[in-house]
């Protein structure tokens, strides 16, 4: 039997973010369909390294400072040597994949995977030369790719605006985040004292402790919830804002009722037992954890941020959408959600729209079109 062409997936690392997990699941799904798959990392770091199966070959580019130059040169050599048929590039905003293909004179088809709401991310550098340069790079380089895939319609519309491409040039493929493991791990025992019978309801947040996730608003909203009823707040994740969040918790006198346990490999056992999951983000590319909360049968309160959550929740049919950065409205939505009976079956059925095998087949169709 003739072996299938080599498919490569390029990422900076396997840090514990939603985009990295989505691309890892894509690699696994392709390998299960007997495609040859390379997972190419600028650096072999991250929380998900242990999840790579033997069927997926790990390529370490060993990129050093300056990383953008180092990883482009290393990717150049990789493309020359391995000649993959298609390379999916995610979180590669400055387009190392396209530069490397050009310099290597490779025939590899390059697919830029837009996993974040680019215009919001670029606001991290307002008015700066670097921020403007990133926008110009996207506008100039992305149209030179063979395909562009966005993780949500809102993300696609934003990318189309930035690149000045027609929207139909960008294909929307949701992230393949719902796997059998999500359901299995959601049922694993959880010994944490907060989740024992008779305990106050737990409000759950999940994500990196960074400004994008806006956990400050969630903590302020929780303080208002606590003024009205007994409850607890747990935020799973790690990041640069930990100390500032801990200071806010202390200022509000919430030390006994707010926990920041850090990153966990199995958030689903917490999700399935939480009374409500809250996404407080200022922006997302898709919002994997919203889909995962539905899979766990957990009611969702989410900011109506660009982009992804409103699509996952079907405009609010499967959860409550609220404005960004509004602790009063967030608190009101949390309190209302805590009083409404949960139709777990309906939430779980909705989550199957983002089931891995369904989504991987859409990527397979794209690969076949490109080849």
C-alpha positions as CSV (number, residue, x, y, z in Angstrom):
1,X,0.0,0.0,0.0
2,X,1.4,3.4,-1.0
3,X,1.9,5.5,2.1
4,X,0.1,8.8,2.4
5,X,2.0,12.1,2.1
6,X,3.7,13.7,5.1
7,X,1.7,16.3,6.9
8,X,3.4,18.7,9.3
9,X,2.0,20.9,12.0
10,X,4.2,23.8,13.2
11,X,3.9,25.4,16.6
12,X,6.2,27.5,18.8
13,X,5.8,25.0,21.6
14,X,3.2,22.8,23.4
15,X,2.4,25.3,26.1
16,X,-0.8,24.7,28.0
17,X,-3.1,26.8,25.8
18,X,-6.2,26.0,23.7
19,X,-4.5,26.5,20.3
20,X,-1.7,24.1,21.2
21,X,-4.2,21.5,22.3
22,X,-6.3,21.9,19.2
23,X,-3.3,21.4,16.9
24,X,-2.1,18.4,18.9
25,X,-5.6,16.8,18.6
26,X,-5.4,17.5,14.8
27,X,-2.1,15.7,14.7
28,X,-3.5,12.7,16.6
29,X,-6.6,12.6,14.4
30,X,-4.6,12.6,11.2
31,X,-2.2,9.9,12.5
32,X,-5.2,7.7,13.4
33,X,-6.2,8.0,9.8
34,X,-2.8,6.7,8.8
35,X,-1.4,10.0,7.5
36,X,2.3,10.5,8.3
37,X,2.4,13.4,10.7
38,X,5.3,15.5,12.1
39,X,4.6,17.8,15.0
40,X,7.3,20.5,14.5
41,X,8.0,22.7,17.5
42,X,10.3,25.7,17.7
43,X,11.1,24.5,21.2
44,X,10.1,21.2,22.9
45,X,8.5,22.8,25.9
46,X,5.0,22.8,27.3
47,X,2.5,21.0,29.4
48,X,1.2,18.7,26.6
49,X,4.4,17.0,25.5
50,X,3.4,13.8,27.4
51,X,0.2,13.6,25.3
52,X,2.1,13.1,22.0
53,X,1.5,9.5,20.8
54,X,4.2,7.3,19.2
55,X,2.4,7.6,15.8
56,X,3.2,11.4,15.7
57,X,6.9,12.2,15.1
58,X,8.1,15.1,17.2
59,X,10.6,17.4,15.5
60,X,12.5,19.8,17.8
61,X,13.8,22.8,15.9
62,X,15.8,23.9,19.0
63,X,15.2,27.6,18.2
64,X,17.4,30.0,20.2
65,X,17.4,33.7,20.6
66,X,16.5,35.6,18.5
67,X,13.7,33.0,18.2
68,X,12.0,34.4,15.0
69,X,15.3,34.1,13.1
70,X,16.4,30.8,14.6
71,X,13.1,29.0,14.1
72,X,12.9,30.3,10.5
73,X,16.3,29.0,9.6
74,X,15.7,25.6,11.3
75,X,12.3,25.3,9.6
76,X,14.1,26.1,6.3
77,X,16.4,23.1,6.8
78,X,13.4,20.9,7.9
79,X,11.5,21.7,4.7
80,X,14.5,21.0,2.5
81,X,15.1,17.6,4.1
82,X,11.6,16.3,4.8
83,X,9.6,18.0,2.0
84,X,6.2,17.6,3.7
85,X,3.2,17.9,1.4
86,X,1.3,20.3,3.6
87,X,2.4,22.3,6.7
88,X,-0.2,23.7,9.0
89,X,1.2,26.7,10.9
90,X,-0.4,28.0,14.1
91,X,0.5,30.8,16.4
92,X,3.0,31.8,13.7
93,X,2.0,35.4,13.4
94,X,5.2,36.6,11.7
95,X,4.9,33.7,9.2
96,X,8.1,31.8,9.8
97,X,6.6,29.0,7.7
98,X,6.2,31.2,4.6
99,X,9.7,32.7,4.9
100,X,11.2,29.2,5.4
101,X,9.3,27.8,2.3
102,X,10.5,30.7,0.2
103,X,14.1,30.4,1.2
104,X,14.1,26.6,0.9
105,X,12.4,26.7,-2.5
106,X,10.1,23.9,-1.2
107,X,6.9,22.8,-2.8
108,X,5.1,22.4,0.5
109,X,1.6,23.8,0.7
110,X,1.4,26.2,3.6
111,X,-1.9,26.6,5.6
112,X,-2.0,29.5,8.1
113,X,-4.2,28.5,11.0
114,X,-5.6,31.6,12.7
115,X,-6.2,30.7,16.3
116,X,-6.6,34.1,17.9
117,X,-8.4,37.3,17.2
118,X,-5.5,39.1,15.6
119,X,-6.6,42.7,15.8
120,X,-7.2,42.4,19.5
121,X,-3.9,40.7,20.1
122,X,-2.1,43.5,18.2
123,X,-3.6,46.0,20.6
124,X,-1.1,44.7,23.1
125,X,1.4,47.0,21.3
126,X,-0.8,50.1,20.8
127,X,0.9,52.7,18.6
128,X,4.2,50.8,18.7
129,X,6.4,50.1,15.7
130,X,6.3,46.4,16.6
131,X,2.5,46.3,16.8
132,X,2.1,48.1,13.4
133,X,4.8,45.8,11.9
134,X,2.8,42.7,12.9
135,X,-0.3,44.0,11.2
136,X,1.7,44.8,8.0
137,X,3.3,41.4,8.1
138,X,-0.1,39.7,8.3
139,X,-1.5,41.9,5.4
140,X,1.5,41.1,3.2
141,X,2.3,37.5,4.0
142,X,-0.9,35.6,4.8
143,X,-2.4,36.0,1.2
144,X,0.8,34.2,0.0
145,X,-0.3,31.0,1.8
146,X,-2.1,28.2,0.0
147,X,-5.0,28.4,2.5
148,X,-6.1,30.2,5.6
149,X,-8.1,28.4,8.3
150,X,-9.8,30.4,11.1
151,X,-11.1,28.8,14.3
152,X,-14.4,30.8,14.3
153,X,-16.4,33.0,12.0
154,X,-15.6,36.1,14.0
155,X,-11.9,35.3,13.8
156,X,-12.2,34.8,10.0
157,X,-13.9,38.1,9.5
158,X,-11.2,39.8,11.6
159,X,-8.4,38.1,9.5
160,X,-10.2,39.1,6.3
161,X,-10.2,42.7,7.4
162,X,-6.5,42.6,8.3
163,X,-5.4,40.9,5.1
164,X,-7.9,42.7,2.9
165,X,-8.9,39.3,1.5
166,X,-12.5,38.3,0.6
167,X,-14.1,36.3,3.5
168,X,-14.6,33.3,1.2
169,X,-10.8,33.0,0.9
170,X,-10.7,32.0,4.6
171,X,-12.1,28.7,5.6
172,X,-13.7,28.3,9.1
173,X,-12.9,25.0,10.8
174,X,-13.8,24.9,14.5
175,X,-11.2,23.5,16.9
176,X,-11.3,19.6,17.4
177,X,-11.5,19.8,21.1
178,X,-14.2,17.3,22.2
179,X,-12.6,13.8,22.5
180,X,-13.6,10.6,24.2
181,X,-11.0,11.5,26.9
182,X,-13.0,14.6,27.8
183,X,-16.0,12.5,28.9
184,X,-13.8,9.8,30.5
185,X,-11.7,12.3,32.5
186,X,-14.7,14.2,33.6
187,X,-15.8,11.1,35.5
188,X,-12.5,10.6,37.3
189,X,-12.8,10.8,41.1
190,X,-12.1,14.3,42.6
191,X,-11.1,14.4,46.3
192,X,-10.9,18.2,46.6
193,X,-12.9,19.2,49.7
194,X,-14.7,22.0,47.9
195,X,-16.5,19.5,45.7
196,X,-17.9,17.2,48.5
197,X,-21.7,16.8,49.0
198,X,-23.2,19.7,50.9
199,X,-20.4,22.2,50.0
200,X,-21.2,25.6,48.6
201,X,-21.4,25.8,44.8
202,X,-18.1,26.3,43.0
203,X,-17.8,28.8,40.2
204,X,-15.0,27.8,37.9
205,X,-12.7,29.8,35.6
206,X,-10.0,28.2,33.4
207,X,-7.1,29.8,31.5
208,X,-3.7,31.3,31.5
209,X,-3.4,34.1,34.1
210,X,-2.9,36.8,31.6
211,X,-4.7,40.1,30.7
212,X,-6.6,38.5,27.8
213,X,-8.5,36.3,30.2
214,X,-9.5,39.2,32.5
215,X,-9.8,37.2,35.7
216,X,-9.8,40.5,37.6
217,X,-13.4,41.1,36.4
218,X,-14.3,37.5,37.4
219,X,-12.9,38.0,40.9
220,X,-14.8,41.3,41.3
221,X,-18.0,39.7,40.1
222,X,-17.5,36.8,42.6
223,X,-17.1,39.3,45.4
224,X,-20.6,40.6,44.5
225,X,-22.0,37.1,44.4
226,X,-20.6,36.4,47.9
227,X,-22.4,39.4,49.2
228,X,-25.7,37.6,48.4
229,X,-25.0,33.9,48.8
230,X,-22.4,31.3,49.9
231,X,-20.2,30.2,47.0
232,X,-16.6,29.6,46.1
233,X,-14.4,30.5,43.1
234,X,-11.6,28.4,41.6
235,X,-9.5,29.5,38.7
236,X,-7.3,26.8,37.1
237,X,-4.3,28.0,35.2
238,X,-0.9,29.7,35.6
239,X,0.6,32.9,34.3
240,X,2.2,36.2,34.7
241,X,-0.7,37.9,36.6
242,X,-0.8,35.5,39.5
243,X,0.6,37.9,42.1
244,X,-1.7,40.7,41.0
245,X,-4.7,38.5,41.2
246,X,-3.7,37.3,44.6
247,X,-3.4,40.9,45.7
248,X,-6.9,41.6,44.5
249,X,-8.2,38.5,46.3
250,X,-6.6,39.8,49.6
251,X,-7.9,43.3,49.1
252,X,-11.5,42.0,48.7
253,X,-11.1,39.7,51.7
254,X,-11.8,36.6,49.7
255,X,-8.8,34.4,50.6
256,X,-11.0,31.7,52.2
257,X,-13.3,31.4,49.1
258,X,-11.0,31.9,46.1
259,X,-8.4,29.3,45.0
260,X,-5.8,29.5,42.3
261,X,-4.4,25.9,42.2
262,X,-2.4,26.4,39.0
263,X,-2.4,24.3,35.8
264,X,-4.0,20.9,36.0
265,X,-3.7,18.1,33.4
266,X,-7.3,17.1,34.0
267,X,-9.6,20.2,34.3
268,X,-12.6,18.1,33.3
269,X,-13.1,16.5,36.7
270,X,-13.4,20.0,38.0
271,X,-15.6,21.2,35.2
272,X,-18.1,18.4,35.5
273,X,-18.6,19.2,39.2
274,X,-18.7,23.0,39.0
275,X,-22.0,24.7,39.4
276,X,-21.2,27.2,36.6
277,X,-18.2,27.8,34.3
278,X,-17.4,31.5,33.6
279,X,-15.3,32.7,30.7
280,X,-14.3,36.3,31.4
281,X,-12.1,36.9,28.4
282,X,-11.6,40.1,26.5
283,X,-11.1,38.2,23.3
284,X,-10.6,34.6,22.1
285,X,-9.8,32.8,18.9
286,X,-12.4,30.1,19.5
287,X,-12.7,29.4,23.3
288,X,-12.1,25.7,23.6
289,X,-13.0,25.6,27.3
290,X,-16.5,26.8,26.5
291,X,-17.1,23.8,24.3
292,X,-15.5,21.5,26.9
293,X,-17.8,22.9,29.7
294,X,-20.8,22.0,27.5
295,X,-19.3,18.5,27.1
296,X,-19.1,18.2,30.9
297,X,-22.8,19.3,31.2
298,X,-21.8,22.5,33.0
299,X,-23.8,25.7,32.5
300,X,-21.8,28.6,31.0
301,X,-21.7,32.3,31.6
302,X,-19.4,33.9,29.0
303,X,-18.4,37.3,27.8
304,X,-19.7,38.0,24.3
305,X,-16.1,38.6,23.3
306,X,-14.6,38.4,19.8
307,X,-14.6,35.6,18.9
308,X,-15.9,32.1,19.4
309,X,-18.0,31.9,22.6
310,X,-21.2,33.3,21.0
311,X,-20.8,30.8,18.1
312,X,-20.3,27.9,20.5
313,X,-23.3,28.9,22.6
314,X,-25.4,29.5,19.5
315,X,-26.1,33.1,20.3
316,X,-27.0,32.4,23.9
317,X,-29.2,29.3,23.4
318,X,-26.8,27.1,25.3
319,X,-25.4,29.6,27.8
320,X,-25.5,33.2,29.0
321,X,-23.6,35.9,27.1
322,X,-22.6,39.1,28.9
323,X,-20.7,42.3,28.1
324,X,-16.9,42.4,28.5
325,X,-15.4,43.8,31.7
326,X,-18.7,44.2,33.5
327,X,-18.6,42.6,37.0
328,X,-22.1,43.7,37.9
329,X,-23.7,42.0,35.0
330,X,-21.4,39.0,35.4
331,X,-22.5,38.6,39.0
332,X,-26.2,38.9,38.1
333,X,-25.7,36.2,35.4
334,X,-23.9,33.9,37.8
335,X,-26.5,34.2,40.5
336,X,-29.3,33.5,37.9
337,X,-27.5,30.5,36.5
338,X,-27.1,29.0,40.0
339,X,-30.9,29.0,40.4
340,X,-31.8,27.4,37.1
341,X,-32.0,23.6,36.6
342,X,-29.4,22.2,34.2
343,X,-30.3,20.3,31.1
344,X,-26.9,18.4,30.9
345,X,-28.0,16.3,28.0
346,X,-28.8,19.3,25.8
347,X,-25.4,20.9,26.6
348,X,-23.5,17.7,25.9
349,X,-25.3,17.2,22.6
350,X,-24.3,20.7,21.6
351,X,-20.7,20.0,22.4
352,X,-20.6,17.2,19.7
353,X,-20.5,19.9,17.1
354,X,-16.9,20.3,18.1
355,X,-16.1,16.6,18.3
356,X,-12.6,15.8,17.2
357,X,-13.4,13.2,14.5
358,X,-16.0,15.5,12.9
359,X,-13.5,18.4,12.7
360,X,-10.5,16.3,11.6
361,X,-12.5,15.1,8.6
362,X,-12.9,18.8,7.5
363,X,-9.1,19.1,7.7
364,X,-8.7,15.9,5.7
365,X,-11.0,17.4,3.0
366,X,-8.8,20.5,2.9
367,X,-5.6,18.5,2.6
368,X,-7.1,16.5,-0.3
369,X,-8.1,19.7,-2.0
370,X,-4.6,21.2,-1.7
371,X,-3.0,18.0,-3.0
